[in-house]
């Protein structure tokens, strides 16, 4: 009798352990699925935030660049007025130099307007190259009236 009770007890304990273990796995799977769902939502939300931040960055950069371009346009107008008072010989050279600078300014403005968001890598590359070109144009304006006579 003792053996029967002991065997029955052991069988019940083993069966109970198996049932508890199965329920636990099911709960673990459900919890893991919930965590995955939460993580996906967070990733989606973070991607939206990143995209918005990038768009804001692009708009801010475009605004600042347009202001520089407008400043260069005003500078071109001023230089055109100053060239009118120069000698004929100097006037022709300065007008050619100014025409080149004016074209570069227009090209930069066009590039800025035509830029389409094509991803973070391309944006970084575009921004770096555009800033370099803007800096070169700014230096050219500073050096416009400097004579390199030695």
MARNUSE-63084 format. One record per atom (N, C-alpha, C, O, CB): x, y, z; atom name; residue number from 1. Coordinates in nm, 2 decimals. Glycine has a CB too. Layout:
! MARNUSE-63084
x:y:z:atom:nr
X:Y:Z:CA:NUM $
...
This chain:
! MARNUSE-63084
x:y:z:atom:nr
0.08:-0.12:0.00:N:1 $
0.00:0.00:0.00:CA:1 $
0.09:0.12:0.00:C:1 $
0.06:0.22:-0.07:O:1 $
-0.09:0.00:0.12:CB:1 $
0.19:0.12:0.08:N:2 $
0.28:0.23:0.09:CA:2 $
0.34:0.26:-0.05:C:2 $
0.36:0.37:-0.09:O:2 $
0.39:0.21:0.19:CB:2 $
0.38:0.15:-0.12:N:3 $
0.44:0.16:-0.25:CA:3 $
0.34:0.23:-0.35:C:3 $
0.38:0.31:-0.43:O:3 $
0.49:0.03:-0.30:CB:3 $
0.21:0.19:-0.34:N:4 $
0.11:0.24:-0.43:CA:4 $
0.09:0.39:-0.40:C:4 $
0.08:0.47:-0.50:O:4 $
-0.02:0.17:-0.41:CB:4 $
0.09:0.43:-0.28:N:5 $
0.07:0.57:-0.24:CA:5 $
0.19:0.65:-0.28:C:5 $
0.18:0.76:-0.33:O:5 $
0.05:0.58:-0.09:CB:5 $
0.31:0.59:-0.26:N:6 $
0.43:0.66:-0.29:CA:6 $
0.44:0.68:-0.45:C:6 $
0.48:0.79:-0.49:O:6 $
0.55:0.59:-0.24:CB:6 $
0.41:0.58:-0.52:N:7 $
0.41:0.58:-0.66:CA:7 $
0.31:0.68:-0.71:C:7 $
0.33:0.76:-0.81:O:7 $
0.38:0.44:-0.72:CB:7 $
0.19:0.68:-0.65:N:8 $
0.08:0.78:-0.69:CA:8 $
0.13:0.92:-0.66:C:8 $
0.11:1.01:-0.74:O:8 $
-0.05:0.75:-0.62:CB:8 $
0.19:0.94:-0.55:N:9 $
0.24:1.07:-0.51:CA:9 $
0.35:1.12:-0.60:C:9 $
0.34:1.24:-0.65:O:9 $
0.29:1.07:-0.37:CB:9 $
0.44:1.03:-0.64:N:10 $
0.55:1.07:-0.73:CA:10 $
0.49:1.10:-0.87:C:10 $
0.53:1.20:-0.93:O:10 $
0.65:0.96:-0.74:CB:10 $
0.39:1.03:-0.91:N:11 $
0.33:1.05:-1.04:CA:11 $
0.26:1.18:-1.04:C:11 $
0.27:1.26:-1.14:O:11 $
0.23:0.93:-1.07:CB:11 $
0.19:1.21:-0.94:N:12 $
0.11:1.34:-0.93:CA:12 $
0.21:1.46:-0.93:C:12 $
0.19:1.56:-0.99:O:12 $
0.02:1.35:-0.80:CB:12 $
0.32:1.44:-0.85:N:13 $
0.42:1.55:-0.85:CA:13 $
0.48:1.58:-0.98:C:13 $
0.50:1.69:-1.03:O:13 $
0.53:1.52:-0.74:CB:13 $
0.52:1.47:-1.05:N:14 $
0.58:1.48:-1.18:CA:14 $
0.48:1.54:-1.28:C:14 $
0.52:1.63:-1.36:O:14 $
0.63:1.34:-1.23:CB:14 $
0.36:1.50:-1.28:N:15 $
0.25:1.55:-1.37:CA:15 $
0.23:1.70:-1.34:C:15 $
0.22:1.78:-1.43:O:15 $
0.12:1.47:-1.36:CB:15 $
0.22:1.73:-1.21:N:16 $
0.21:1.87:-1.18:CA:16 $
0.32:1.96:-1.22:C:16 $
0.30:2.07:-1.27:O:16 $
0.19:1.88:-1.02:CB:16 $
0.44:1.91:-1.21:N:17 $
0.56:1.98:-1.25:CA:17 $
0.55:2.01:-1.40:C:17 $
0.59:2.11:-1.45:O:17 $
0.69:1.91:-1.21:CB:17 $
0.51:1.90:-1.47:N:18 $
0.50:1.92:-1.62:CA:18 $
0.40:2.02:-1.66:C:18 $
0.42:2.10:-1.75:O:18 $
0.47:1.78:-1.68:CB:18 $
0.29:2.02:-1.59:N:19 $
0.18:2.12:-1.62:CA:19 $
0.22:2.26:-1.59:C:19 $
0.20:2.35:-1.66:O:19 $
0.05:2.08:-1.55:CB:19 $
0.29:2.27:-1.47:N:20 $
0.34:2.40:-1.43:CA:20 $
0.44:2.45:-1.53:C:20 $
0.45:2.57:-1.56:O:20 $
0.39:2.40:-1.29:CB:20 $
0.53:2.36:-1.56:N:21 $
0.64:2.39:-1.66:CA:21 $
0.58:2.44:-1.79:C:21 $
0.63:2.53:-1.85:O:21 $
0.73:2.28:-1.68:CB:21 $
0.48:2.37:-1.84:N:22 $
0.42:2.41:-1.97:CA:22 $
0.35:2.54:-1.96:C:22 $
0.36:2.62:-2.05:O:22 $
0.31:2.30:-2.01:CB:22 $
0.28:2.57:-1.85:N:23 $
0.22:2.70:-1.84:CA:23 $
0.32:2.81:-1.83:C:23 $
0.30:2.91:-1.89:O:23 $
0.13:2.70:-1.71:CB:23 $
0.43:2.78:-1.77:N:24 $
0.53:2.88:-1.75:CA:24 $
0.59:2.91:-1.89:C:24 $
0.62:3.03:-1.92:O:24 $
0.64:2.83:-1.66:CB:24 $
0.61:2.81:-1.97:N:25 $
0.67:2.84:-2.11:CA:25 $
0.57:2.92:-2.19:C:25 $
0.61:3.01:-2.26:O:25 $
0.70:2.70:-2.18:CB:25 $
0.45:2.89:-2.18:N:26 $
0.34:2.96:-2.25:CA:26 $
0.35:3.11:-2.21:C:26 $
0.34:3.20:-2.29:O:26 $
0.20:2.90:-2.23:CB:26 $
0.35:3.13:-2.08:N:27 $
0.36:3.27:-2.03:CA:27 $
0.48:3.34:-2.07:C:27 $
0.48:3.46:-2.10:O:27 $
0.35:3.27:-1.87:CB:27 $
0.59:3.26:-2.07:N:28 $
0.72:3.32:-2.12:CA:28 $
0.71:3.36:-2.26:C:28 $
0.76:3.47:-2.30:O:28 $
0.84:3.22:-2.10:CB:28 $
0.65:3.28:-2.34:N:29 $
0.63:3.32:-2.48:CA:29 $
0.55:3.44:-2.50:C:29 $
0.58:3.53:-2.58:O:29 $
0.57:3.20:-2.56:CB:29 $
0.44:3.44:-2.42:N:30 $
0.35:3.56:-2.43:CA:30 $
0.42:3.69:-2.38:C:30 $
0.41:3.79:-2.45:O:30 $
0.22:3.54:-2.34:CB:30 $
0.50:3.68:-2.28:N:31 $
0.57:3.79:-2.23:CA:31 $
0.68:3.83:-2.33:C:31 $
0.70:3.95:-2.35:O:31 $
0.64:3.76:-2.09:CB:31 $
0.74:3.74:-2.39:N:32 $
0.84:3.77:-2.49:CA:32 $
0.78:3.84:-2.61:C:32 $
0.83:3.93:-2.67:O:32 $
0.92:3.64:-2.54:CB:32 $
0.66:3.79:-2.65:N:33 $
0.59:3.85:-2.76:CA:33 $
0.55:4.00:-2.73:C:33 $
0.56:4.09:-2.81:O:33 $
0.46:3.77:-2.80:CB:33 $
0.50:4.02:-2.60:N:34 $
0.47:4.15:-2.56:CA:34 $
0.59:4.25:-2.56:C:34 $
0.59:4.36:-2.61:O:34 $
0.41:4.15:-2.42:CB:34 $
0.71:4.19:-2.52:N:35 $
0.83:4.27:-2.52:CA:35 $
0.87:4.30:-2.66:C:35 $
0.92:4.42:-2.69:O:35 $
0.94:4.20:-2.45:CB:35 $
0.86:4.21:-2.75:N:36 $
0.89:4.23:-2.89:CA:36 $
0.80:4.34:-2.95:C:36 $
0.85:4.43:-3.02:O:36 $
0.88:4.10:-2.97:CB:36 $
0.67:4.33:-2.92:N:37 $
0.58:4.43:-2.97:CA:37 $
0.61:4.57:-2.92:C:37 $
0.61:4.67:-3.00:O:37 $
0.44:4.39:-2.93:CB:37 $
0.65:4.58:-2.79:N:38 $
0.69:4.71:-2.73:CA:38 $
0.81:4.76:-2.80:C:38 $
0.82:4.88:-2.82:O:38 $
0.71:4.69:-2.58:CB:38 $
0.91:4.67:-2.82:N:39 $
1.03:4.71:-2.88:CA:39 $
1.01:4.76:-3.02:C:39 $
1.07:4.86:-3.06:O:39 $
1.13:4.59:-2.88:CB:39 $
0.92:4.69:-3.10:N:40 $
0.89:4.74:-3.23:CA:40 $
0.83:4.87:-3.23:C:40 $
0.86:4.96:-3.32:O:40 $
0.80:4.63:-3.30:CB:40 $
0.74:4.90:-3.14:N:41 $
0.68:5.03:-3.13:CA:41 $
0.78:5.14:-3.10:C:41 $
0.78:5.25:-3.15:O:41 $
0.57:5.03:-3.02:CB:41 $
0.87:5.10:-3.01:N:42 $
0.97:5.20:-2.97:CA:42 $
1.07:5.23:-3.09:C:42 $
1.11:5.34:-3.11:O:42 $
1.05:5.15:-2.85:CB:42 $
1.10:5.13:-3.16:N:43 $
1.19:5.14:-3.28:CA:43 $
1.12:5.23:-3.38:C:43 $
1.18:5.32:-3.44:O:43 $
1.22:5.01:-3.34:CB:43 $
0.99:5.20:-3.41:N:44 $
0.91:5.28:-3.50:CA:44 $
0.90:5.43:-3.46:C:44 $
0.92:5.52:-3.54:O:44 $
0.77:5.23:-3.52:CB:44 $
0.88:5.45:-3.33:N:45 $
0.87:5.58:-3.27:CA:45 $
1.01:5.65:-3.28:C:45 $
1.01:5.77:-3.32:O:45 $
0.83:5.58:-3.13:CB:45 $
1.11:5.58:-3.26:N:46 $
1.25:5.64:-3.26:CA:46 $
1.28:5.68:-3.41:C:46 $
1.35:5.78:-3.44:O:46 $
1.35:5.54:-3.21:CB:46 $
1.24:5.59:-3.50:N:47 $
1.27:5.62:-3.64:CA:47 $
1.19:5.74:-3.69:C:47 $
1.25:5.83:-3.76:O:47 $
1.23:5.50:-3.73:CB:47 $
1.07:5.76:-3.64:N:48 $
0.99:5.88:-3.67:CA:48 $
1.06:6.01:-3.61:C:48 $
1.07:6.11:-3.68:O:48 $
0.85:5.87:-3.62:CB:48 $
1.11:5.99:-3.49:N:49 $
1.18:6.11:-3.43:CA:49 $
1.30:6.14:-3.50:C:49 $
1.33:6.26:-3.52:O:49 $
1.21:6.07:-3.28:CB:49 $
1.38:6.04:-3.54:N:50 $
1.50:6.06:-3.62:CA:50 $
1.47:6.13:-3.75:C:50 $
1.54:6.22:-3.79:O:50 $
1.58:5.93:-3.64:CB:50 $
1.37:6.08:-3.82:N:51 $
1.33:6.14:-3.95:CA:51 $
1.29:6.29:-3.93:C:51 $
1.33:6.37:-4.01:O:51 $
1.22:6.06:-4.01:CB:51 $
1.21:6.31:-3.83:N:52 $
1.17:6.45:-3.80:CA:52 $
1.29:6.54:-3.77:C:52 $
1.30:6.65:-3.82:O:52 $
1.07:6.46:-3.69:CB:52 $
1.38:6.49:-3.69:N:53 $
1.50:6.57:-3.65:CA:53 $
1.59:6.59:-3.78:C:53 $
1.64:6.70:-3.79:O:53 $
1.59:6.49:-3.55:CB:53 $
1.60:6.49:-3.87:N:54 $
1.67:6.51:-3.99:CA:54 $
1.61:6.62:-4.08:C:54 $
1.67:6.70:-4.14:O:54 $
1.69:6.38:-4.07:CB:54 $
1.47:6.61:-4.09:N:55 $
1.40:6.71:-4.17:CA:55 $
1.42:6.85:-4.11:C:55 $
1.44:6.95:-4.19:O:55 $
1.25:6.67:-4.18:CB:55 $
1.41:6.86:-3.98:N:56 $
1.44:6.99:-3.91:CA:56 $
1.58:7.04:-3.94:C:56 $
1.60:7.16:-3.97:O:56 $
1.41:6.98:-3.76:CB:56 $
1.67:6.95:-3.94:N:57 $
1.81:6.99:-3.97:CA:57 $
1.83:7.04:-4.11:C:57 $
1.90:7.13:-4.14:O:57 $
1.90:6.87:-3.94:CB:57 $
1.76:6.97:-4.20:N:58 $
1.77:7.01:-4.34:CA:58 $
1.71:7.14:-4.36:C:58 $
1.76:7.23:-4.43:O:58 $
1.70:6.90:-4.43:CB:58 $
1.59:7.17:-4.30:N:59 $
1.52:7.29:-4.31:CA:59 $
1.61:7.41:-4.25:C:59 $
1.62:7.52:-4.31:O:59 $
1.39:7.29:-4.25:CB:59 $
1.67:7.38:-4.14:N:60 $
1.75:7.48:-4.07:CA:60 $
1.87:7.51:-4.16:C:60 $
1.91:7.63:-4.18:O:60 $
1.80:7.43:-3.93:CB:60 $
1.93:7.41:-4.21:N:61 $
2.05:7.43:-4.30:CA:61 $
2.01:7.51:-4.42:C:61 $
2.08:7.60:-4.47:O:61 $
2.11:7.30:-4.34:CB:61 $
1.90:7.47:-4.49:N:62 $
1.86:7.55:-4.61:CA:62 $
1.83:7.69:-4.57:C:62 $
1.86:7.78:-4.65:O:62 $
1.73:7.48:-4.66:CB:62 $
1.77:7.72:-4.46:N:63 $
1.74:7.86:-4.42:CA:63 $
1.87:7.94:-4.41:C:63 $
1.88:8.05:-4.46:O:63 $
1.65:7.86:-4.29:CB:63 $
1.96:7.88:-4.33:N:64 $
2.09:7.95:-4.31:CA:64 $
2.16:7.97:-4.44:C:64 $
2.22:8.08:-4.46:O:64 $
2.18:7.87:-4.21:CB:64 $
2.16:7.87:-4.53:N:65 $
2.23:7.88:-4.66:CA:65 $
2.17:7.98:-4.75:C:65 $
2.23:8.06:-4.82:O:65 $
2.24:7.75:-4.73:CB:65 $
2.03:7.99:-4.75:N:66 $
1.96:8.09:-4.82:CA:66 $
2.00:8.23:-4.78:C:66 $
2.01:8.32:-4.86:O:66 $
1.81:8.07:-4.82:CB:66 $
2.01:8.25:-4.65:N:67 $
2.05:8.38:-4.59:CA:67 $
2.19:8.42:-4.64:C:67 $
2.21:8.53:-4.68:O:67 $
2.05:8.38:-4.44:CB:67 $
2.28:8.32:-4.64:N:68 $
2.42:8.35:-4.69:CA:68 $
2.41:8.38:-4.84:C:68 $
2.48:8.48:-4.89:O:68 $
2.51:8.23:-4.67:CB:68 $
2.34:8.31:-4.92:N:69 $
2.32:8.33:-5.06:CA:69 $
2.27:8.47:-5.09:C:69 $
2.31:8.55:-5.17:O:69 $
2.23:8.23:-5.13:CB:69 $
2.16:8.51:-5.01:N:70 $
2.11:8.64:-5.02:CA:70 $
2.21:8.75:-4.99:C:70 $
2.21:8.86:-5.05:O:70 $
1.98:8.66:-4.93:CB:70 $
2.29:8.73:-4.89:N:71 $
2.40:8.82:-4.85:CA:71 $
2.49:8.83:-4.96:C:71 $
2.54:8.95:-5.00:O:71 $
2.47:8.77:-4.72:CB:71 $
2.53:8.72:-5.03:N:72 $
2.62:8.73:-5.14:CA:72 $
2.56:8.80:-5.26:C:72 $
2.63:8.87:-5.33:O:72 $
2.66:8.58:-5.19:CB:72 $
2.43:8.79:-5.28:N:73 $
2.36:8.86:-5.39:CA:73 $
2.37:9.01:-5.36:C:73 $
2.39:9.09:-5.45:O:73 $
2.21:8.82:-5.40:CB:73 $
2.35:9.05:-5.23:N:74 $
2.36:9.19:-5.20:CA:74 $
2.50:9.24:-5.22:C:74 $
2.53:9.35:-5.27:O:74 $
2.32:9.22:-5.05:CB:74 $
2.60:9.16:-5.19:N:75 $
2.74:9.19:-5.21:CA:75 $
2.77:9.21:-5.36:C:75 $
2.85:9.30:-5.39:O:75 $
2.83:9.08:-5.15:CB:75 $
2.71:9.12:-5.44:N:76 $
2.73:9.14:-5.58:CA:76 $
2.68:9.27:-5.63:C:76 $
2.74:9.34:-5.72:O:76 $
2.66:9.02:-5.66:CB:76 $
2.56:9.31:-5.59:N:77 $
2.50:9.43:-5.62:CA:77 $
2.59:9.55:-5.58:C:77 $
2.61:9.64:-5.66:O:77 $
2.36:9.45:-5.56:CB:77 $
2.65:9.54:-5.46:N:78 $
2.74:9.65:-5.42:CA:78 $
2.86:9.66:-5.50:C:78 $
2.91:9.76:-5.54:O:78 $
2.78:9.62:-5.27:CB:78 $
2.92:9.54:-5.53:N:79 $
3.04:9.53:-5.62:CA:79 $
3.01:9.59:-5.76:C:79 $
3.10:9.65:-5.82:O:79 $
3.09:9.39:-5.62:CB:79 $
2.90:9.56:-5.81:N:80 $
2.86:9.61:-5.94:CA:80 $
2.86:9.76:-5.94:C:80 $
2.91:9.83:-6.04:O:80 $
2.72:9.55:-5.99:CB:80 $
2.81:9.82:-5.83:N:81 $
2.80:9.96:-5.82:CA:81 $
2.94:10.02:-5.81:C:81 $
2.97:10.13:-5.87:O:81 $
2.72:10.00:-5.70:CB:81 $
3.03:9.95:-5.74:N:82 $
3.17:10.00:-5.72:CA:82 $
3.25:9.99:-5.85:C:82 $
3.34:10.07:-5.87:O:82 $
3.24:9.92:-5.61:CB:82 $
3.22:9.89:-5.93:N:83 $
3.29:9.87:-6.05:CA:83 $
3.27:9.98:-6.15:C:83 $
3.35:10.02:-6.23:O:83 $
3.25:9.73:-6.12:CB:83 $
3.15:10.04:-6.14:N:84 $
3.12:10.15:-6.23:CA:84 $
3.21:10.27:-6.22:C:84 $
3.23:10.34:-6.32:O:84 $
2.97:10.20:-6.21:CB:84 $
3.27:10.28:-6.11:N:85 $
3.37:10.39:-6.09:CA:85 $
3.51:10.36:-6.12:C:85 $
3.60:10.45:-6.10:O:85 $
3.35:10.44:-5.94:CB:85 $
3.54:10.24:-6.16:N:86 $
3.67:10.20:-6.19:CA:86 $
3.71:10.24:-6.34:C:86 $
3.63:10.28:-6.42:O:86 $
3.69:10.05:-6.18:CB:86 $
3.84:10.23:-6.36:N:87 $
3.90:10.26:-6.49:CA:87 $
3.85:10.15:-6.59:C:87 $
3.81:10.04:-6.55:O:87 $
4.05:10.27:-6.49:CB:87 $
3.84:10.19:-6.72:N:88 $
3.79:10.09:-6.82:CA:88 $
3.87:9.96:-6.82:C:88 $
3.81:9.85:-6.83:O:88 $
3.80:10.16:-6.96:CB:88 $
4.00:9.97:-6.81:N:89 $
4.08:9.85:-6.81:CA:89 $
4.05:9.76:-6.69:C:89 $
4.04:9.64:-6.71:O:89 $
4.23:9.89:-6.81:CB:89 $
4.04:9.81:-6.57:N:90 $
4.01:9.74:-6.45:CA:90 $
3.87:9.69:-6.45:C:90 $
3.84:9.59:-6.40:O:90 $
4.04:9.82:-6.33:CB:90 $
3.78:9.77:-6.51:N:91 $
3.64:9.75:-6.51:CA:91 $
3.61:9.61:-6.58:C:91 $
3.53:9.53:-6.53:O:91 $
3.56:9.86:-6.57:CB:91 $
3.67:9.59:-6.69:N:92 $
3.64:9.47:-6.77:CA:92 $
3.69:9.34:-6.69:C:92 $
3.61:9.25:-6.69:O:92 $
3.72:9.47:-6.90:CB:92 $
3.80:9.35:-6.63:N:93 $
3.85:9.23:-6.55:CA:93 $
3.76:9.21:-6.43:C:93 $
3.72:9.09:-6.40:O:93 $
3.99:9.26:-6.50:CB:93 $
3.72:9.31:-6.36:N:94 $
3.64:9.30:-6.25:CA:94 $
3.50:9.25:-6.28:C:94 $
3.44:9.17:-6.21:O:94 $
3.63:9.43:-6.17:CB:94 $
3.45:9.29:-6.39:N:95 $
3.32:9.25:-6.44:CA:95 $
3.32:9.10:-6.47:C:95 $
3.22:9.02:-6.44:O:95 $
3.27:9.32:-6.56:CB:95 $
3.43:9.05:-6.53:N:96 $
3.44:8.91:-6.56:CA:96 $
3.45:8.83:-6.43:C:96 $
3.38:8.72:-6.41:O:96 $
3.57:8.88:-6.65:CB:96 $
3.53:8.87:-6.34:N:97 $
3.54:8.80:-6.21:CA:97 $
3.41:8.80:-6.13:C:97 $
3.37:8.70:-6.08:O:97 $
3.65:8.87:-6.12:CB:97 $
3.34:8.91:-6.14:N:98 $
3.21:8.92:-6.07:CA:98 $
3.11:8.83:-6.14:C:98 $
3.02:8.77:-6.07:O:98 $
3.16:9.07:-6.07:CB:98 $
3.11:8.82:-6.27:N:99 $
3.02:8.74:-6.34:CA:99 $
3.04:8.59:-6.30:C:99 $
2.94:8.52:-6.28:O:99 $
3.03:8.75:-6.50:CB:99 $
3.16:8.55:-6.28:N:100 $
3.19:8.41:-6.24:CA:100 $
3.14:8.39:-6.10:C:100 $
3.08:8.29:-6.07:O:100 $
3.35:8.39:-6.24:CB:100 $
3.16:8.49:-6.01:N:101 $
3.11:8.47:-5.87:CA:101 $
2.96:8.47:-5.87:C:101 $
2.90:8.39:-5.79:O:101 $
3.16:8.59:-5.78:CB:101 $
2.90:8.55:-5.95:N:102 $
2.75:8.56:-5.96:CA:102 $
2.70:8.42:-6.01:C:102 $
2.60:8.38:-5.95:O:102 $
2.70:8.67:-6.05:CB:102 $
2.76:8.36:-6.10:N:103 $
2.72:8.23:-6.16:CA:103 $
2.73:8.12:-6.05:C:103 $
2.65:8.04:-6.03:O:103 $
2.80:8.19:-6.28:CB:103 $
2.84:8.13:-5.98:N:104 $
2.86:8.03:-5.87:CA:104 $
2.75:8.04:-5.76:C:104 $
2.70:7.94:-5.71:O:104 $
3.00:8.05:-5.80:CB:104 $
2.72:8.17:-5.73:N:105 $
2.61:8.19:-5.63:CA:105 $
2.48:8.14:-5.68:C:105 $
2.41:8.08:-5.60:O:105 $
2.60:8.35:-5.60:CB:105 $
2.45:8.16:-5.81:N:106 $
2.33:8.11:-5.87:CA:106 $
2.33:7.95:-5.87:C:106 $
2.22:7.89:-5.84:O:106 $
2.30:8.16:-6.01:CB:106 $
2.44:7.89:-5.90:N:107 $
2.45:7.75:-5.90:CA:107 $
2.43:7.69:-5.76:C:107 $
2.36:7.59:-5.74:O:107 $
2.59:7.70:-5.95:CB:107 $
2.49:7.76:-5.66:N:108 $
2.47:7.71:-5.52:CA:108 $
2.32:7.72:-5.48:C:108 $
2.26:7.63:-5.42:O:108 $
2.55:7.79:-5.42:CB:108 $
2.26:7.83:-5.52:N:109 $
2.11:7.85:-5.49:CA:109 $
2.03:7.74:-5.55:C:109 $
1.94:7.68:-5.49:O:109 $
2.07:7.99:-5.53:CB:109 $
2.06:7.70:-5.68:N:110 $
1.99:7.60:-5.75:CA:110 $
2.01:7.46:-5.69:C:110 $
1.92:7.39:-5.67:O:110 $
2.03:7.60:-5.90:CB:110 $
2.14:7.43:-5.65:N:111 $
2.17:7.30:-5.59:CA:111 $
2.09:7.29:-5.46:C:111 $
2.04:7.18:-5.43:O:111 $
2.32:7.29:-5.56:CB:111 $
2.08:7.40:-5.38:N:112 $
2.01:7.39:-5.25:CA:112 $
1.86:7.37:-5.27:C:112 $
1.80:7.29:-5.20:O:112 $
2.03:7.53:-5.17:CB:112 $
1.81:7.44:-5.37:N:113 $
1.66:7.42:-5.40:CA:113 $
1.63:7.28:-5.45:C:113 $
1.52:7.23:-5.42:O:113 $
1.62:7.53:-5.50:CB:113 $
1.72:7.22:-5.53:N:114 $
1.69:7.09:-5.59:CA:114 $
1.73:6.98:-5.50:C:114 $
1.70:6.86:-5.54:O:114 $
1.77:7.08:-5.72:CB:114 $
1.79:7.00:-5.39:N:115 $
1.82:6.88:-5.30:CA:115 $
1.70:6.81:-5.25:C:115 $
1.60:6.88:-5.20:O:115 $
1.91:6.93:-5.18:CB:115 $
1.69:6.68:-5.27:N:116 $
1.59:6.60:-5.21:CA:116 $
1.65:6.51:-5.11:C:116 $
1.76:6.46:-5.12:O:116 $
1.52:6.51:-5.33:CB:116 $
1.57:6.49:-5.00:N:117 $
1.62:6.40:-4.89:CA:117 $
1.63:6.26:-4.94:C:117 $
1.54:6.20:-4.98:O:117 $
1.52:6.41:-4.77:CB:117 $
1.76:6.22:-4.94:N:118 $
1.79:6.08:-4.99:CA:118 $
1.86:6.00:-4.89:C:118 $
1.93:5.90:-4.92:O:118 $
1.88:6.09:-5.12:CB:118 $
1.84:6.03:-4.76:N:119 $
1.91:5.95:-4.66:CA:119 $
2.01:6.02:-4.59:C:119 $
2.07:6.13:-4.64:O:119 $
1.96:5.82:-4.72:CB:119 $
2.05:5.98:-4.47:N:120 $
2.14:6.04:-4.38:CA:120 $
2.28:6.05:-4.44:C:120 $
2.35:6.16:-4.43:O:120 $
2.15:5.97:-4.25:CB:120 $
2.33:5.95:-4.51:N:121 $
2.46:5.95:-4.56:CA:121 $
2.48:6.05:-4.68:C:121 $
2.57:6.13:-4.68:O:121 $
2.50:5.81:-4.62:CB:121 $
2.38:6.05:-4.76:N:122 $
2.38:6.15:-4.87:CA:122 $
2.36:6.29:-4.82:C:122 $
2.42:6.38:-4.88:O:122 $
2.27:6.12:-4.98:CB:122 $
2.28:6.31:-4.72:N:123 $
2.26:6.44:-4.66:CA:123 $
2.40:6.49:-4.60:C:123 $
2.43:6.61:-4.63:O:123 $
2.15:6.44:-4.55:CB:123 $
2.47:6.41:-4.53:N:124 $
2.59:6.45:-4.47:CA:124 $
2.69:6.48:-4.58:C:124 $
2.76:6.58:-4.57:O:124 $
2.65:6.33:-4.38:CB:124 $
2.70:6.41:-4.68:N:125 $
2.79:6.43:-4.80:CA:125 $
2.75:6.56:-4.87:C:125 $
2.84:6.65:-4.89:O:125 $
2.78:6.32:-4.90:CB:125 $
2.62:6.58:-4.89:N:126 $
2.58:6.70:-4.96:CA:126 $
2.61:6.83:-4.87:C:126 $
2.66:6.93:-4.92:O:126 $
2.43:6.70:-4.98:CB:126 $
2.58:6.82:-4.75:N:127 $
2.60:6.93:-4.65:CA:127 $
2.75:6.97:-4.65:C:127 $
2.79:7.09:-4.65:O:127 $
2.55:6.90:-4.51:CB:127 $
2.84:6.87:-4.64:N:128 $
2.98:6.89:-4.63:CA:128 $
3.03:6.96:-4.76:C:128 $
3.10:7.06:-4.75:O:128 $
3.06:6.76:-4.61:CB:128 $
2.99:6.91:-4.87:N:129 $
3.03:6.96:-5.00:CA:129 $
2.98:7.10:-5.02:C:129 $
3.04:7.19:-5.07:O:129 $
2.99:6.87:-5.12:CB:129 $
2.85:7.12:-4.99:N:130 $
2.78:7.25:-5.00:CA:130 $
2.85:7.36:-4.91:C:130 $
2.88:7.47:-4.96:O:130 $
2.63:7.24:-4.97:CB:130 $
2.88:7.32:-4.79:N:131 $
2.95:7.42:-4.70:CA:131 $
3.09:7.45:-4.75:C:131 $
3.13:7.57:-4.74:O:131 $
2.96:7.35:-4.56:CB:131 $
3.16:7.36:-4.81:N:132 $
3.29:7.38:-4.87:CA:132 $
3.28:7.48:-4.98:C:132 $
3.35:7.58:-4.99:O:132 $
3.35:7.25:-4.92:CB:132 $
3.18:7.46:-5.07:N:133 $
3.16:7.55:-5.18:CA:133 $
3.12:7.69:-5.13:C:133 $
3.16:7.79:-5.19:O:133 $
3.05:7.50:-5.28:CB:133 $
3.03:7.70:-5.03:N:134 $
2.99:7.83:-4.98:CA:134 $
3.11:7.90:-4.92:C:134 $
3.12:8.02:-4.93:O:134 $
2.88:7.81:-4.87:CB:134 $
3.20:7.83:-4.85:N:135 $
3.31:7.89:-4.79:CA:135 $
3.41:7.94:-4.90:C:135 $
3.46:8.05:-4.88:O:135 $
3.39:7.79:-4.70:CB:135 $
3.43:7.87:-5.00:N:136 $
3.51:7.91:-5.11:CA:136 $
3.46:8.03:-5.18:C:136 $
3.53:8.13:-5.22:O:136 $
3.52:7.80:-5.22:CB:136 $
3.32:8.04:-5.19:N:137 $
3.26:8.16:-5.25:CA:137 $
3.28:8.28:-5.16:C:137 $
3.30:8.39:-5.21:O:137 $
3.11:8.13:-5.28:CB:137 $
3.27:8.26:-5.03:N:138 $
3.29:8.37:-4.94:CA:138 $
3.43:8.42:-4.94:C:138 $
3.45:8.54:-4.94:O:138 $
3.25:8.32:-4.79:CB:138 $
3.53:8.33:-4.95:N:139 $
3.67:8.37:-4.97:CA:139 $
3.69:8.45:-5.09:C:139 $
3.76:8.55:-5.10:O:139 $
3.76:8.25:-4.96:CB:139 $
3.62:8.40:-5.20:N:140 $
3.64:8.47:-5.33:CA:140 $
3.58:8.62:-5.32:C:140 $
3.64:8.71:-5.38:O:140 $
3.56:8.39:-5.44:CB:140 $
3.47:8.63:-5.25:N:141 $
3.42:8.77:-5.23:CA:141 $
3.52:8.86:-5.15:C:141 $
3.53:8.97:-5.18:O:141 $
3.28:8.76:-5.16:CB:141 $
3.58:8.80:-5.05:N:142 $
3.67:8.87:-4.97:CA:142 $
3.80:8.91:-5.05:C:142 $
3.85:9.02:-5.03:O:142 $
3.72:8.79:-4.84:CB:142 $
3.84:8.82:-5.14:N:143 $
3.96:8.85:-5.22:CA:143 $
3.93:8.92:-5.35:C:143 $
4.02:8.95:-5.42:O:143 $
4.02:8.72:-5.25:CB:143 $
3.80:8.96:-5.37:N:144 $
3.76:9.02:-5.50:CA:144 $
3.84:9.15:-5.53:C:144 $
3.89:9.16:-5.64:O:144 $
3.62:9.05:-5.50:CB:144 $
3.85:9.23:-5.43:N:145 $
3.92:9.36:-5.46:CA:145 $
4.06:9.37:-5.42:C:145 $
4.13:9.47:-5.43:O:145 $
3.84:9.47:-5.38:CB:145 $
4.12:9.26:-5.37:N:146 $
4.26:9.25:-5.33:CA:146 $
4.34:9.23:-5.46:C:146 $
4.32:9.14:-5.54:O:146 $
4.28:9.14:-5.23:CB:146 $
4.44:9.32:-5.47:N:147 $
4.53:9.31:-5.59:CA:147 $
4.66:9.23:-5.54:C:147 $
4.71:9.26:-5.44:O:147 $
4.57:9.45:-5.64:CB:147 $
4.70:9.13:-5.62:N:148 $
4.81:9.05:-5.59:CA:148 $
4.93:9.10:-5.66:C:148 $
5.00:9.03:-5.74:O:148 $
4.79:8.90:-5.62:CB:148 $
4.97:9.23:-5.63:N:149 $
5.09:9.29:-5.69:CA:149 $
5.21:9.27:-5.60:C:149 $
5.19:9.31:-5.48:O:149 $
5.06:9.44:-5.73:CB:149 $
5.32:9.22:-5.65:N:150 $
5.43:9.20:-5.56:CA:150 $
5.55:9.29:-5.61:C:150 $
5.66:9.29:-5.56:O:150 $
5.47:9.06:-5.55:CB:150 $
